[in-house]
Amino acid sequence: MEDALQPFTQTADGVWAVDMDQRIVLWNRAAEDLLGYAPEQAIGRLCYQLLGGRDPAGRPFCQNGCTVTGRARQNQPVGSFDLQVRHLDGRVSWVNVSIITMTLKAKEDNPLVLVHLFHKVGEGPAWCPPLRIHLLGPVTVQRADGSLVGGPRWRRARTRALLTFLALRRGEPTHRSIVIEALWPHLEHEAALNNLNVTVYYLRRSLEPGLECGVRSCYVHYEQDCYALAGGHIHWLDVHAFESGIAQARHERDPDRATQRYQETLALYRGEFVADLEPDLLGCWMERERLQEFYLKSMEELAGLHAEQQLEQEATELLLRVLVLDPCRETACQQLMRLALRRGDRAAASAHYRRLEKSLWRELELAPSQETRALYERASR
């Protein structure tokens, strides 16, 4: 250790110092007392892997190429800040951190060292256990222990709507005025603000039934007039898993693996987006339409894969399911007609056409497209 760092070994504040590769080069006795890690457990490790620091909104702060390192490289000052850090025993401690940038003469290739002085500012909530959040179909939330969120407060529609609103933002703080506009757009400000405060209380107690008065919520954080669902991306969200799973299936070159990925992902769609909430809440009818279209198109894609693998029965069953949900969907009807014509069943192809023709006229007062009529003419020869 360089002499320049020696005074920090004796200070009453906790100290860790890192080089510009973010490896810990100093860990003093006070840091051990405050966080539980002995120097030999800390020195040489990457600081963000050891401490897992998060900001007050629950978002990752300590990470490769963090803000502090970036500002130091640009010779910019760093103000003090509050941080959630992991204790050796798994608890979360809230600390206030101040940064001193030092230049070590002996390290010619990488001379900068960032000294972090810190002290506790109170015990934070327990580390945020991940939730499983289902928004495709009725809104349901499963805790890390497997229990489902429930109770009279949870049964209130706007409690579930607030959870939906915050979950979709993946931990991004959102100003309360935006939350109010989404959930109570027609109320006067004071009435809407009162409703928001009550609904936040209900949501916190639904997610954490044992939460005591005056104790900071593990999940629903409020900072500088902004709300956030702490933990952000650590929570499993079916909408995200659904869209990313289909994207992976579309890029999978092996037909068998693509088929498996489609089937696993399509099973996540339990029904319309937030099916138990009124369409005007959160303007969710637009998202319902978008996600249902995504679902139907993905089913058609899987049917196409089945058809390529000569699995005509499986393809036909999928396409019939599509038409149950959307009887006017011409692309699904066209696939069914082509499958029927491929096996020489002209009667079935014609029957599919006539059902589509009736649905289009009844629902939209439209006739089938030229492409669909051409398939019908082939079936009628």
HELIX and SHEET records of a PDB file:
HELIX    1   1 ASP A    3  THR A    9  5                                   7    
HELIX    2   2 ARG A   29  LEU A   35  1                                   7    
HELIX    3   3 PRO A   39  ALA A   42  1                                   4    
HELIX    4   4 CYS A   47  LEU A   51  1                                   5    
HELIX    5   5 THR A   67  ARG A   73  1                                   7    
HELIX    6   6 ALA A  157  LEU A  168  1                                  12    
HELIX    7   7 ARG A  176  LEU A  183  1                                   8    
HELIX    8   8 HIS A  189  LEU A  207  1                                  19    
HELIX    9   9 GLY A  232  ILE A  234  5                                   3    
HELIX   10  10 ASP A  238  HIS A  251  1                                  14    
HELIX   11  11 PRO A  255  LEU A  266  1                                  12    
HELIX   12  12 LEU A  281  GLY A  283  5                                   3    
HELIX   13  13 CYS A  284  GLU A  308  1                                  25    
HELIX   14  14 GLU A  312  LEU A  325  1                                  14    
HELIX   15  15 GLU A  330  ARG A  342  1                                  13    
HELIX   16  16 ARG A  346  LEU A  364  1                                  19    
HELIX   17  17 GLN A  370  SER A  380  1                                  11    
SHEET    1   A 5 ILE A  24  TRP A  27  0                                        
SHEET    2   A 5 GLY A  14  ASP A  19 -1                                        
SHEET    3   A 5 LEU A 112  GLU A 123 -1                                        
SHEET    4   A 5 VAL A  92  THR A 103 -1                                        
SHEET    5   A 5 PHE A  81  ARG A  86 -1                                        
SHEET    1   B 3 THR A 140  GLN A 142  0                                        
SHEET    2   B 3 ARG A 132  HIS A 134 -1                                        
SHEET    3   B 3 TRP A 236  LEU A 237  1                                        
SHEET    1   C 3 THR A 174  HIS A 175  0                                        
SHEET    2   C 3 CYS A 226  LEU A 229 -1                                        
SHEET    3   C 3 VAL A 220  GLU A 223 -1                                        
END                                                                             
